[in-house]
Amino acid sequence: MLVLGHTNPDCDSIAGAISLAELLTKKGTPATAIAQGTPNPEAQFLLDKIGFDAPEVRTEIAGEEVWLIDYSDWGQAPKDAKQATIRGIVDHHKLGDITTAEPLECWIRPVGCSCTIVYSMYKAAGITPSKEAATLMLGAILSDTVKFNSPTFVEEDRTAAMALAELAGVSDVEAFADEQFAAKSDVSKVPADELVLRDQKVYEIGGKQFAIAQLELTSLDPVLAREEELQTALQSLKDNEGYHTALVILTDINALTSKGLICSEEAELVTETLGGSFEGQMIDLPGVVSRKKQVMPPLQNRFDV
């Protein structure tokens, strides 16, 4: 059995795959976590914490039995995913377009992080996660809920995080989160064409493709200083892939607000839909923190016609 997260894997995608693979294995179904790309710096920070290697990168899964975690859209799966047998899905986003020929197990709930769901699966099975899995799931929850400040956060996330912190031997969750967030905020040496793909997800809405990436940072200054370079890389991405809109959300996780780099066929309409305003080539998105709760729903309502 393989367990894999979405394209451009983030913390939840990597941590969730490893933790879910451990649970399935302990329940009697040997499973291996794989990934559709290399971990982002935050996920790598967590892997380094527990001394784990990154999951094997796989982009082909035809003929395999798989569990998917942190997505339920074909567009975020390997291109040959329809030739695989999907045995289960764990997700905390909107229900996507994946359908299956056989019954499967689904754990899809409106919580702040897929790892909150994975932890509930451990509890339901009466199995205790390893210290390593607990550390990964704790980090993923802190990341996805922006340290319990995201609009997607629910109290179940905090309850799970506190229980996982105890299993992980983390006495100061605040300090753990600060160290983790510092790791993901160091983008000074990351090439622009990589930054515009950071945690990118591609959605099809009304027959149009929207590529939406998100950078969560303790300060936007290092990225804003590279605005022209990033805008060029984003325009190139849009042109090469034929996207209707390519958007990079730059989220200040301390101020809990965002700005955005945008290249779009209808930039003004997209900006208006998100409640933003233009600041030169940048758009201001006051109070926006969550892509799945504050960005995708209004875009879907406006363009899915």
Buried (B, 14 or more C-beta within 10 A) or exposed (E): BBBBBBBBBBBBBBBBBBBBBBBBBBBEBEBBBBBBBEBBBBBBBBBEBBEBEBBEEBEEBEEBBBBBBBBBBBBBBBEEBBEBBBBBBBBBBBEBEBEBEEEBEBBBBEBBBBBBBBBBBBEEEEEEBBBBBBBBBBBBBBBBBBBBEBBBBBEBBBEBBEBBBEBBEBEEBEEBBBEBBBBBBBBEEBEBBEBBBBBBBBBBBEEBBBBBBBBBBBEBEBBBEBBEBBBBBBBBBBEEEEBBBBBBBBBBBBEBBBBBBBBBEBBEEBBBBBEBEBEEBBBBBEEBBBBBBBBBEBBBEBBEE
